[in-house]
C-alpha cells in the first residue's frame, strides 16, 4: 500500500438545505469506491493517512453536516445525516461502495446501508455510536438547552493552525493520535473566523454539543441494522464508561444482529483507533475487502 496520494478535489452536493462537502481522490487502478465518514467534532480529512494506503480505489471523504466545509447549524436528528449521505451517493452515481465509518459516521453509514441496499457492498465500522436497546428507550433527557453537552465549552478561536497544534499536542486524547492524523485534524478543522481575525473551529462547539445531545434521536438504528445484508465488520475498542471519550460506545452484541456481521474486539485500542494507529486501521480494512 502506498503512503502518499495527491491532494483531493472538494465538491459540494446540495442536500437538505446545505451544501455537503466531499473530498474526492481519483484512483490509479480499478478498485471499487471507498466512502469514509468521520466522528463527531472531526471532518473528512482525518482519513487522509488511511486513504493514502488505497491508491487503486476512488476515495470519498465526507464532511458530515455541520463539520468541516459542510456549513450548518445544530443537529437535532441523526437520520438527517444519513439522508445527506444518501443524497450525495445518488448525485455522484456511487453504488456498491465499501463504506468506512467511525463513531457517529459509522452509525450514519449503517443507516444508509439499511435504507439503500444498493449503496454499499461492504462496511467497516470503527466503534459505531450504536448502543444497547435500553439506551434508546430511557425516559430521561440526556442533555437540554439549560444543561448542554460539555463540548459547548470548547475553545473556538485560534490565531493559527500552529497555535491549535501547540495547544492540543500534549493533551488527552490528542496525545494518542498519530502525528500526521493530529496535524490533519488541526489543519483542516479550522476556517476563517466570522470576526475576520484569526481562525475558528469548523465544527462550532454548539454543533458538536448538539450531535451528542441528539444521540438518542435514531432509536430505530438497531432494527435498521437487521436489514443490512452485506458483510459488515464491527471493530470495537476498550470499554470503560460512556463518560470517557476514549471508551467504546458500541453495543457488544451489535455484530450478532447483523445478517453478515463480524465482531472484532480490540481492547488494546481506544475509541480513537483510526487516529491512534492508521496503519493498523488500514490493515484491518484491506484484509476485510480482500487486499
C-alpha positions in Angstrom: 0.0 0.0 0.0 1.3 3.4 -1.0 1.9 6.0 1.7 1.2 9.1 -0.4 -1.6 10.4 -2.7 -2.3 13.7 -4.4 -4.5 16.3 -2.6 -8.2 15.7 -3.1 -10.7 17.8 -5.1 -13.5 19.1 -2.8 -17.0 19.0 -4.4 -20.3 20.3 -2.9 -23.6 18.4 -3.1 -26.8 20.2 -2.3 -28.9 18.3 0.2 -31.4 19.2 3.0 -30.8 22.9 2.7 -27.0 22.8 2.9 -24.0 22.1 0.6 -22.4 18.8 1.7 -18.6 18.9 1.2 -17.0 15.7 -0.1 -13.2 15.4 -0.6 -12.6 13.2 -3.6 -9.5 11.3 -4.8 -9.4 9.6 -8.2 -8.0 6.1 -8.4 -5.0 4.8 -10.3 -6.5 1.4 -10.6 -9.8 -0.3 -11.0 -10.9 -0.7 -7.3 -14.4 -0.1 -6.1 -15.1 3.3 -4.5 -14.4 3.7 -0.8 -16.6 6.1 1.2 -15.4 7.5 4.5 -17.5 9.1 7.3 -15.9 10.6 10.4 -16.7 11.0 14.1 -18.4 13.9 15.9 -16.3 17.1 16.0 -13.9 16.0 13.2 -14.0 16.2 9.4 -13.3 14.1 6.3 -9.6 14.9 6.1 -8.8 13.0 9.2 -8.9 10.0 6.9 -6.1 11.2 4.7 -3.4 8.9 6.2 -5.7 5.8 5.6 -6.9 6.9 2.2 -3.2 7.2 1.1 -2.9 3.5 1.5 -5.6 2.7 -1.1 -4.5 4.3 -4.3 -6.3 1.8 -6.5 -9.7 2.9 -5.2 -11.5 6.2 -5.8 -12.0 7.6 -2.3 -14.6 10.0 -1.0 -14.3 11.5 2.5 -17.5 13.3 3.6 -17.6 16.4 5.9 -20.7 15.4 7.8 -23.3 18.2 8.1 -22.0 21.0 10.5 -18.4 19.7 10.2 -15.5 20.8 8.1 -16.7 22.7 5.0 -20.3 21.4 5.3 -21.6 24.5 7.0 -24.8 24.0 9.0 -26.3 24.7 12.4 -27.1 22.4 15.3 -28.3 18.9 14.6 -31.4 17.5 16.2 -31.9 14.2 14.4 -29.2 11.8 13.3 -31.4 10.5 10.5 -30.8 13.8 8.7 -27.1 12.9 8.5 -27.9 9.6 6.7 -30.2 11.4 4.3 -27.4 13.8 3.4 -25.0 10.9 2.7 -27.6 9.0 0.7 -28.3 12.2 -1.4 -24.6 12.5 -2.1 -24.2 8.9 -3.2 -27.2 9.3 -5.5 -25.9 12.5 -7.1 -22.4 11.1 -7.5 -23.7 7.9 -9.0 -22.0 5.7 -6.4 -23.2 2.2 -5.7 -21.6 -1.0 -4.4 -19.0 1.0 -2.5 -17.1 0.0 0.6 -18.2 2.2 3.5 -15.7 3.0 6.2 -17.2 4.8 9.2 -16.0 5.9 12.7 -18.2 6.6 15.7 -21.2 8.9 14.6 -20.0 8.4 11.0 -20.3 4.6 11.4 -23.8 4.9 12.7 -24.7 7.1 9.7 -23.3 4.6 7.1 -25.2 1.7 8.7 -28.4 3.6 8.5 -27.7 4.5 4.8 -27.0 0.8 4.1 -30.3 -0.2 5.6 -32.3 2.4 3.7 -30.4 2.0 0.4 -29.2 -1.6 -0.1 -27.5 -0.8 -3.4 -25.2 1.8 -1.8 -22.6 -0.4 -0.2 -21.1 -3.9 -0.8 -19.2 -4.0 2.5 -18.9 -1.9 5.7 -16.2 -1.5 8.2 -17.5 0.3 11.3 -14.9 1.5 13.8 -16.6 1.9 17.2 -20.1 2.9 15.9 -22.2 5.0 18.2 -24.8 2.3 18.4 -25.7 1.4 21.9 -27.7 -1.3 23.7 -31.5 -1.2 23.2 -32.2 0.3 26.6 -30.2 3.4 25.8 -32.8 4.4 23.2 -35.8 3.7 25.4 -34.5 5.6 28.5 -37.1 8.1 29.7 -34.7 10.8 31.0 -33.4 13.6 28.7 -29.7 13.4 28.4 -28.9 17.0 27.6 -31.1 20.1 27.4 -30.7 23.7 26.5 -30.1 24.5 30.1 -27.7 21.6 30.5 -25.9 21.2 27.2 -23.1 18.7 26.5 -19.7 19.9 27.8 -18.4 20.1 24.2 -20.2 23.5 24.1 -17.4 24.9 26.2 -14.6 24.0 23.7 -12.2 26.7 22.8 -13.4 28.1 19.5 -10.8 30.6 18.3 -7.2 30.2 17.3 -4.6 32.6 16.0 -3.3 30.0 13.6 -3.2 26.2 12.8 0.2 26.1 14.6 -1.4 27.6 17.7 -4.0 24.8 17.7 -1.3 22.2 17.2 0.7 23.6 20.1 -2.3 23.8 22.4 -3.5 20.2 22.0 -0.5 18.2 21.0 0.2 17.0 24.6 -3.4 16.9 25.8 -5.7 13.9 26.3 -6.8 12.3 24.0 -4.9 14.1 21.2 -1.6 12.9 22.6 -2.7 9.4 21.5 -3.1 10.4 17.9 -0.6 9.5 15.1 1.2 12.8 14.4 0.1 13.1 10.8 -3.6 12.5 11.7 -3.4 15.0 14.5 -1.9 17.7 12.2 -4.5 16.9 9.5 -7.2 17.3 12.2 -5.9 20.8 13.1 -5.1 21.9 9.6 -8.4 21.1 8.1 -10.5 21.6 11.2 -10.2 25.4 11.2 -11.9 28.1 9.0 -11.5 31.8 8.8 -13.2 33.3 11.9 -16.5 35.2 11.5 -14.9 38.2 13.2 -12.4 38.5 10.4 -9.5 37.9 12.7 -7.7 34.5 13.0 -9.4 31.1 12.7 -12.2 29.2 14.4 -13.3 25.6 14.7 -15.1 24.4 11.5 -17.4 22.4 13.8 -18.7 25.0 16.1 -19.0 23.9 19.8 -22.8 24.3 19.7 -23.0 22.0 16.7 -20.7 19.4 18.3 -22.8 19.6 21.6 -26.0 19.2 19.6 -24.7 16.0 18.0 -24.0 14.5 21.4 -27.3 15.8 22.7 -29.3 14.1 20.0 -27.5 10.8 20.2 -30.8 9.0 21.1 -32.7 10.5 18.2 -32.4 7.5 15.9 -33.7 4.7 18.2 -34.6 2.7 15.1 -31.0 2.1 14.2 -31.0 -1.4 15.8 -33.9 -2.5 13.7 -32.3 -0.9 10.7 -29.1 -3.0 11.4 -31.1 -6.2 10.9 -31.8 -5.2 7.3 -28.1 -4.7 6.4 -27.4 -7.9 4.5 -23.9 -7.2 3.4 -20.6 -8.3 5.0 -20.1 -5.8 7.9 -17.1 -5.7 10.3 -17.7 -4.1 13.7 -14.4 -3.0 15.2 -14.8 -2.3 19.0 -12.3 -0.7 21.3 -11.8 -0.9 25.0 -15.0 -0.4 27.1 -14.9 1.6 30.4 -17.9 4.0 30.7 -19.8 6.4 28.4 -18.5 9.5 30.2 -15.0 8.7 28.9 -14.4 9.8 25.3 -11.8 7.0 24.9 -14.3 4.3 25.8 -16.2 2.3 23.2 -19.9 3.3 22.9 -20.7 0.2 20.8 -23.2 -2.4 22.0 -21.1 -5.6 22.2 -23.9 -7.6 20.5 -24.2 -5.4 17.5 -22.4 -7.7 15.1 -24.7 -10.5 16.2 -27.8 -8.8 14.9 -26.3 -8.0 11.5 -27.1 -10.7 8.9 -23.4 -10.9 7.9 -21.8 -9.2 10.9 -18.3 -9.9 12.3 -17.1 -8.6 15.6 -13.5 -7.6 16.2 -12.8 -6.6 19.7 -9.7 -4.6 20.2 -9.3 -3.8 23.9 -5.8 -2.5 23.2 -7.3 0.5 21.3 -9.4 3.4 22.5 -12.4 4.9 20.7 -9.9 6.8 18.5 -8.4 3.7 16.9 -8.2 5.1 13.3 -6.4 8.1 14.7 -4.1 6.3 17.1 -2.9 3.7 14.5 -4.0 4.5 11.0 -1.6 1.8 9.7 -3.4 -0.8 11.8 -6.9 0.5 10.7 -5.8 0.4 7.1 -4.6 -3.2 7.5 -8.0 -4.2 9.0 -9.8 -2.6 6.1 -7.5 -4.2 3.5 -7.9 -7.6 5.0 -11.7 -7.3 5.1 -12.0 -6.2 1.5 -9.6 -8.9 0.3 -6.4 -6.9 -0.4 
